[in-house]
Amino acid sequence: MHILPSERARAFRKMANLLAPGGRLIISLRFGEFSDERVAYPVSVDEIAQLAQQFGLVLKFVSTLNADSGGRAGISWQTLVLELPDDGSGSLTKVRHIVVNDNKSSTYKLALLRTLVRIADAHPGAVLDKQDGKVAISLGLVALYWIRLFKRLVDNGIQQSADPAKGLGFVTAQGWGLLKHLTADDFAIGNFYSGQEALALQQLISDTLKTIKNGPVTYIWQGHKENRLFDMQRTPTKRSDSVLVDKTFLDSFGSFILSEEMWNCFRQYGCWIEPLLLQQWIAEMQKYELNMQRQLTLETYHNNLRWFERQHDTAKVRKKVEQLKATGVSVCSVWSGTKLYHYDIDHCLPFSYWPNNDLWNLLPASSQENRVKRDRLPSQSRLATSRSLITDWWQQAWQTAQEQQRFFTEAALSLPNIRSGCRDFDEIFHALQLQVVGVKHRMQVAEW
């Protein structure tokens, strides 16, 4: 209460930086006027909660408002307990240090971390290799996610570096410029490009990988500059005038390498890391001259940083059900086998915990079953009972070459342990079972 509001963020950051992983910061807020000459400023729980989010602490406890133990009228106190999370490996501390304390001349470091968090959460199939404590993931997927993160920001002219005269390394006329008419949603797995667009996409990925290599991969290190936390191994590629954005295409660019501990940290704590990244990304953009001149609002920043896959979309699968019913084909619930009249499209892995609209994750069920299941994961026994119903639905719904191409392309990157070129629905089901176990373990989701 004695610290100027304008100085509180700096003071809070310094205290937060003193914490060891698992360490706690306890703050007592005093409400009420002073009767002597001391100067006090207003305090609030909301302000502390905002500072905690900004500097990577978790608000663990907020007490009730308590009367002054000395009996002074008009004075009350409230205690808050904040904690620096600990993943047991030190990786979470490294991530927080990069986000909060590392020098930044652009938003590139934050973009790379958010890219890795997103891939770790959504694409266990992106792992190419695990050995000697290292994980290698698809380099093309890293580039694709980077492009999708920046697409709205760049197209809407929101400054992303301290020196706008230098420009952004991945925004060139031959790549980004020729694809400017596309939206962020167009850079999606399973999409097909041909002619000039295909060549431009490959150029854009190449420009992006060069930027990532020369920027955040080079400048994210610990202790000394040679001790980099990330590495890249490029594979020479031959340009093609037609491109299907699938696992084969994305893997062809090479591999992005990080420690297994860091990868597990992104998977386990992504739901905590991402809000911290967004907070710092906005704070960086607010410092840049062109953004200040435009007086951009917080809503504008958030809208341009949003992740488009969080939109709940079952339209394609619902349309498929209607098409089948219109031709006289019976569609049954995957959970009970009963013929469907009034139905819902169920996200097998609940959308609220794992936002994914892939074809394999969207299953027809009765409206009553969907209401009862709600945001719960199907238990392993329920999955085993419904195995043939689920695989029968997949085979019934996705029969054309184009539909199966999309189905298996999405599954290969979203589900674990699927072999290259898989066209086996039973193999996809087994991977689905593994993914359910993983989501339950990481997020402690209730079972149905």
Secondary structure, DSSP 4 states (H G I P E B T S, - for coil): --S-HHHHHHHHHHHHHTPPTT-EEEEEEEES--SSS-------HHHHHHHHHHTT-EEEEEPPPEE-TT--TT-EEEEEEEE----SSSHHHHHHHHHHTS--SBSHHHHHHHHHHHHHHH-GGGEEEEETTEEEEEHHHHHHHHHHHHHHHHHTT---BS-GGG--TT--TTTTGGGTTS-GGGS-TT-EEEHHHHHHHHHHHHHHHHHHIIIIIHH-BSSSTT-BS-EEEE------SEEE-SHHHHHTTEEEEEEHHHHHHHHHHHHHHHHHHHHHHHHHHHHSHHHHHHT--HHHHHHHH--GGGS---HHHHHHHHHHHHTT---B-TTT-PBPSSEEEEESS-TTTS----GGGEEEEEHHHHHHHTT-BPPHHHHHHTHHHHHHHHHHH--SHHHHHHHHHHHHHHSSSPPTT---HHHHHHHHHHHHHHHHHHH-PPB-
